Amino acid sequence: MQNRRSFVSQSAALATAVAFPLVAGAQPKAVKVGVLHPVTGALAYSGQQCRLGALMAIEDINAAGGIKALGGAKLEALLGDAQSQPQAGAAEVEKMNEAGVSAIVGAYASAICLATTQAAAKYNLPHVVDVGVADQIVERGLKNTFRFGPGYRKSTEVAMANLLVLNKAAGNPAKTVMIIHEESLFGAGTAQLLSRELPGYGLEVKEVVKHANPTRDFNNIVLRMKSVNPDIVIPANYYNEYALLVRTMQQQKVVPKAIFSVLGGAASSYKFVKEFPDAANGIIDCNHWFNPKDKRSQELRKRVEAKGQFFSYEVFMTYTAMWLLADALERAKSAERAAIVDALEKSTFSNHIMPYGPTKFVNGQNEGAQPLMTQVVKNDIKVIIPRDYREVEPVFPLRA
């Protein structure tokens, strides 16, 4: 009971304020939304970035008049901490359900999303997945679960097709690959897909190395990398481990022809580029990315940076996921869970900053979602593929 009181108290304290005008007449009832992320533990940085994106979206939605179909009802955030653990995330869903949320947006990591969506399904509680890329999340037939971004199967397909093109255009200099992945659902699933697909693209997988979360020393793994001497290194891990792995490679002077990421935890991170520019230089990534030609993207980036934060994929993915939910509430004309689920199923949401086009959910997956290929160039992150969004020409390989 104490936990529940603490949860509700924290949520009320940190939620976006709802103003009550001093005039006669009924004030529209606020729509409670669960904002659930791992804001403590090993994934705390990413979870806090997700929370920032969600709360900025709620602020913008409320400032624009709230949910107009509900008389201008404001969104009210109920905050939850998954503590970087699936079971903790599921426990937060139980608290949010008791608190009467109409929907949940979260919960960043694939393993956590797998648990939170399952827990929410017991109550037909709509759950918009902001980032979690494991395809199992949307392959269990859960009617309450909707993922706005691409999963790792789609991302791997796009990455491999583009790697083939880059390698062929350069005269096929890369022939071998080493995969370094974290141990959870995201890393293990991505590595499994890559190991299966890469030989079909003419690339030999020399070795696949798994590491724990967290890992604070990559010296032995990089020493092994020196011995294997792969043409391409593919890391599949979260921010802290990705950054440390690449820095250790730099320290040990391991320079493959390319560092090529699929959903790399730091590869498309302005934080990484600013803090470790030399280590980041030239890294190619296939990842969640905003439409660089949409001026609203840059406006949002400036606002995030004005808060002293980095405009990371966690921020803009969760920001957009919250707008997707707001759009569904408008379509549903109701804060009832069943009506929201129905509105999400039929969504054609397109007023966003992602390179997706209109939303179309099939079995909970947005079929329009696609990753973009980026590369770190001159201390900045630029889109290199596809041409529709290209900002600079790709550099491949980095080393002859």
N, C-alpha and C positions, 0 to 999 in steps of 0.2 A: 504493500500500500504506500509505503514511504517512497519507493521508486516511482510509483505512478504520480504521487504529488510532486516529486522533484521534476519529473518529466514535464508535467503540465505547467509547473511554475517556470521552468527554463524556457519552454516554448512561448509562454505568454510574454516573458521578459524580452526575448530576442526576436519575436515575430514582428512583421511589419505592422505598424500601428494603424488602427482603423479609427477614423475621425467620426465623431457623432455630432452633427450640427444641432445647435440650440434652437431648434424650431419644432413646431408640432408636426406630427406625421410619423409614419413608421420608417425606421432605418432598415434598409435591406440587410438580411442576416449575412454575416461574413461566411465565405466558403473556406472551410479548413482544409489545408493541403499539407500532407506529410512531406518533409524535406529530409531525406534519409541518406547519410553518407558516412564513411569512416573518417571522422575528424580527429580521432586519436589512434595511436598505434602506428604500425609500419607504413600505412597508406595515408597518414594524416594530411600531408601536404596536398595530395590530389583531392582528398575528401573536402578539405577546407576550400579549395578552388571551386569544386562543384557547388558547395554551399553558397559561395560568393555569387556564382552565376545564377543560381535559383533565386536568391534574395534580390539581386538586381532586376531580374525579370519581374518578380512580384511588385517591386517598387514601380517599375515602368508600366505594368498592367494597371495597377491601381491609380497611378497618376493620369493614365489615359481614360479614366472613367470607370474602371473596374469591369465587371461582367455585365454588359449593357442589357443582355437578354434577361438578367435577373435584377433589373432595376438599378444597376450600378453597384452591385454587391462587390465588396473588396475581397481579395484573397488574403487569407491569414495563415502564415507559416507555422507549423508545428515541427520543431527541429528534433531530429534523432541522430544518435551517434552509433554507428555499427561497430566501432572500436576495431576495425580491420579484421573482424571475425564474422563468418556467416551466421553462427548461432546467435551472436549479439544483434545482428541485423534483423533476424527473424523475431527476436524478443521485442525489438523496437516496433515492429509491425503490429504485434499484439497490443502494445500500449497505444499506438496510433489508432487502431481500430476502436479501442475502448473510448478514446477521446473524440471519436466521431468524425474523423477526416473523410472527405469525399473521394480523395485519390492520394496516391503517393508518387513522387518523382525521386528517382535514385537508381541504384545505390552504388554507382561507379564500378567496382570490381566484379568480374564475372562470377566468382564463387559466392560473393555476397548477394548479387542479383538473383542467382539461382535459388538461394534460400529465401530472400524477401518476396520474390514473386510467388513462390509456392505458398508461403505463409499468408500472403494477401489473397490468394485464390480461394482460401477457405471462406472468406467473407464476400466474395465477388467484389473485392476492393480494387478499383482500377490502378494499375501500376505502370507508369511510363518509365521505361529504362532509358537512362540518359547516355551511358557509355558502354556498359558490360557487353563484350564482344563474343562470348562463347555462344555458339549457335544452339546449344541445348536449352538456353533460356527461352527460345521461341519455338522449340520443337517438341514440347510436352503437351500441346493441346490446351494450354491455359487461356481461357477466354478473356481474362482480366489483364493480360500482359501485352504491352506494345513497345517495341523498340524502334526509336526514330532513326538511329544511325546504322551503319553497316556492321555485319558480324565479321568474324575472322575468316570465314570461308570466302565471302565476297572480297574482302581485303586481300587475302592471299592470291586469289585468282587475278585481281587487278595488278598486284605487285609482280607476280611471276610473268604475266604477259608483257609488262613494261620492262622488266629486267631482260627478257629475251630480246626485245627491240633494241634496248640500249647496248647490250652485249654484241648483238649482230652488227649494229651500226659502227661499232668500234673495231670490228674484225674478230669478234669472239675471243678476246684476251682472257676472259674468266672461264675457268673450267671446273674449279673445286670450291666447295662451301663448307664452312663450319658454323653450326647453330649453337648459340648459348642461350638457355632459357630458364626462367624462374619456374618453381615447382608446382604452382597452383594451376587452376583450370585454364586461365588465360595463356600462360607460357607453355604448358604441356600440350594444350590443344593446338596452339599455333605451330609449335615445333613438329607435332605429329603430321599436320597438314603439309608443312613445308617439306618434310622428309619424304612424304609420299609423292609430292608434285614435282620437286626439283629435277629428279632424273629424267622426267619426260621433257624437260626443257634443255637437256644436254648438259646438266650440271651435276657433278658427283658430290654427294654429301659425305665428306671425309669423317666427320665426327659430330655427335650431338651431345652436349654437356648440360646437365641440369644443375641448378644451384638452389639453395634454400632462400627463403624470405624471413628475415633480412639476411643479407650477406655483406660482411664488412671487409673482406679481403679477397681480391681476385688474382693475386700473384700466381698461385699455382695453376689456375685456369689459363692465364695468359702465357705462362711458361709452356703449357701444353699446346697452346695455339702456335707458339714459335716453332715447336717441333712438327706440328701438322702442316704449318705454312699454307693455309687456304688462300685462294684468290679473293674470296668474299667472306666476310664475317657477318652473320645475321644474328643480332641480339633480339630476344623477345622477353623483355622484363619491364618492371615498373621503374619510376624515375630514379630513385636512389641507386639501385643496382646498375641500371643502364649507365648513369653518369660515372659511377666508380669504375665499371668495366672499361669504358672508353678512355678514361683518364689513366688507368693502369696500363692499357695498351700504349698510350702515348709515352708514359714513363719508361716502359720497357722497349720503346722504339719498335713496336710491332705495327707495320704499315701495310695492310693488305691493299689489293687493287681497289677495293670498295668496302665501306661499311654500309650495308643495305638493310634497312629495317622494315618490318611489317608491324605496324602499330607500336612503334618504339616508344618506350616510356619517357625518354628525354630527347629523342631525335628531332621532334618538332616542338621543342620547348624554348621559348625566348629566355627563360631562366637559365637553362643550360648554356645557350649561346652566349649570354652575357657573362656568366661566371667562368666558363671554360671555353673561350672562343677558339683556341688552337685545337683543342680536342674535338670540338664540334665541326670544324671546318670540313665541308665536302660531304658530310653524311647525307645519305638519301633515305627518305622514309615514305612509306605508303600509310597514310593515317587520316584520322578525322581532321578536316580543315575547312575553314570558312571560304566563302566566295570572295576572292580578293578584289573583284570588280564591283562589289556592292559597297557603296560608300558607308552604309550603316555598319559594316564590319569595322571599318577604321574608326568610326565615331565611338563604337562600343569599346574598341581597344584603348582609345584615349581616355575614356572614363575609368576603365579598369586600372590603367597605369597611373591615373591621377590619384587613385586610392593606395598607390604604392605596391600594387600587385602586378603579376605577369598575365598577359592575355593568353592563357593556356587552353588547350582543347577542352579541358574539364570545364572551364568557365563558359565557353560559347556553346558547348554541347548541352550543358544543363540549362543555360539561359534559354536556348531554343526549345528544349523539351518542355519547359514551363509554359512557354508561349503556345506550344502545341496543345497542352492541357487547357489553357485559357480559351483557345479556339474551340475545343471540344465542348467546354461549358457553354459557350455561346450557341453552338449548334444544338446542344441538348436542351437548352432553355430550362435546365434543372441541375441541382446539385446532388441528385440521387445517383447512386453508384451505377445501377443498371442502365440509366439513361446516358451516363458518361461513357460507359463501355460501348454502347450502341453508336454513339457519336464518334468515338475513336475508330471503330471498325469502318465507318463510312467517311472518314476524314479525307479531305483534299487540301489540307493546310499547305499553303505555298508562300505566305507572307513572312519569309524568314531569310537568314543570311547564309544558309548552307547551300552547296551546289547540287541540290537534290531535285528541284522542280516540285510539282504537286505531290503531296503525300498520298500513298496508296498502301494500306495495310493488307497483307495476305498472311493469314495465320499468325498475326501479331508482328510481322516484320514489314517495315517500310520498304517497299520494292524500289522506290526511287532513290534510296540512299546510296551514296558512293564515296569512297575515299579519294583523296588527291595525292599525287606524288610531289613531295617537296625536297629541296636540297638546301643545306646551309651554305650560303654564298656571301662573302664579305661581311661576316658578322650579322647576317640577317637570314630569315627563312623565306624562300621563294618557291612558288609553284612552278614545277617543270613539266608536268603532264597532268591532264590532257591539254591540248593546244588551246582549247576554248578558254582556259584559265591560266595559261602559261605566262609567267612574268620574266623568266630568264631561260636561256638554253641550258640543258643539262650538261654536266661535266662527268664523263665516265670513259675510262677509269680514272681514278685520281692518281694512280701510280702505274706507269707503263710496265 
